[in-house]
């Protein structure tokens, strides 16, 4: 039924390790994160199985003659009777996990069911292979109410990404105002949508005060913060806590990810290739406590992002949860930059081992089109504010 390959593992970070490793069994698995609105489908593994007595997403091993998507369609049909051949399967990513007695490579896809499919299957408590099936609320799934195998921890982090991400205007956009800092703050406090995920990017030095004020005045938002600002914000939080204003600790919880530019990503990659541990650590000195979102524009930077994602998992650090891939279309901010176009964008997105976020000349409603081309979300500035 399945492809269980036995061969030397190619370490994504060091090709020389191939000759040093023994033959290791790696199970290649296609995983379907099946959902309808906020309801997600889980199976339950029998106690006699590997990682038994745990919930799991639907899926199974990939046969040698199959692609991951072909295996996904087959396994979902065999386990649940749901035909997803015509559904859009959006790649979340690929991850490796070592359970000690077994190594797995998971290729994970998010599959939305139609209303008709959900109605036809929502009351079925048992799969076609005798396993228990249950629909669970997304909030409870992400809260950890269901005991999943360890490899699924990263998948849950990926599922937190929304369909749209706003990016703040650069501070320079408000240079005509008498007080640009105040104008920047006032605009974003007033115009960010409720509960928005926001990449807070003033693109100027000494802006930690403005960022901190934005988070304090809009406690509902979820902030992606430039890597270089993480330590500055943390230091300010420590000062505040020492002054007994403990309510400010909420700001720390609002930061959902640290962001690396492509330049920072490639600096890390160069340090890693040169095996300069000190430089490699310095390149990511701020981000070890937070999940990462990276920016990429080409195949080389995507390869670096994949290496970084592997390294983070290997070091048991918070994962890389997303990639801004741009520009899809012509942008007002960089009209001289040739856009990729959707087809070329999709070809690059297919190379990524983490969820891909489309960026460049887009509007929030284009998240549906982005999914058709392999993206999990869209991001932008001008059309992402109320």
Buried (B, 14 or more C-beta within 10 A) or exposed (E): EBBEBEEEBEBBBEEEEEEEEEEEEBBBBBBBBBBBEEBBBBBBBEEEEEBEEBBBBBBBBBBEEBEBBBBBBBBBBBBBEBEBEEBEBBBBBBBBBBEEEBBBBBBBBBBBBEEEBBEEBEEBEEBEEEBEBBBBEBEEBBEEEBEBBEBBBBBBBBBBBBBBBBBBBBBEBBEEEEEBBEBBBBBBBEBBBEEBBBBBBBEEEEBBEBBBBBBBEBEEBBBBBBBBBBEBBBEBBEEBBEEEEEEBEEBBEBBBBBBBBBEBBBBBBBBBEEEEEEBBEEBBEBBBEBBBBBBBBEEEBBBBBBBBBBBBBEEEBBBBBBBBBBBBBEBEBEEEEEBBEBEEBBEBBEBBBBBBBBBBBBEBEBBEBBBEBBBBBBBBBBBBBE
